Amino acid sequence: MKHDPITSGKRKPVNLSLDTGVVAAAREAGINLSQVSEAALRKAAKEERDRRWREENREWAESVNRWVEENGLPLERYRLF
């Protein structure tokens, strides 16, 4: 199983305000509000963490790409493909 750095394994009760129609439809469909909310928040947090990483490391990535364009891959002559 892949490690999820966001997951702690602990639970904390929180209050959410949700549209009553959405809640009614979810309950009618047998959807677990906590599980779906947690999954959506996990996905949103990961996407934001990844976006920030890309933003914070953009200059570094661009400089590495420029270096490779100018010099080629360091061990390219040993590649078998």
BELQUIMO-V407488 format. One record per residue. N is the residue number from 0. PHI is phi as a letter, one per 20 degrees, with the letter a starting at -180 (NA if undefined). Layout:
BEGIN
n/phi
N/PHI
N/PHI
END
This chain:
BEGIN
n/phi
0/NA
1/f
2/f
3/d
4/f
5/e
6/f
7/d
8/n
9/e
10/d
11/c
12/f
13/c
14/d
15/c
16/d
17/c
18/g
19/f
20/f
21/f
22/f
23/f
24/f
25/f
26/f
27/f
28/e
29/m
30/e
31/e
32/g
33/f
34/f
35/f
36/f
37/f
38/f
39/f
40/f
41/f
42/f
43/f
44/f
45/f
46/f
47/f
48/f
49/f
50/f
51/f
52/f
53/f
54/f
55/f
56/d
57/g
58/f
59/f
60/f
61/f
62/f
63/f
64/f
65/f
66/f
67/f
68/f
69/f
70/d
71/n
72/f
73/g
74/d
75/g
76/f
77/e
78/f
79/d
80/c
END
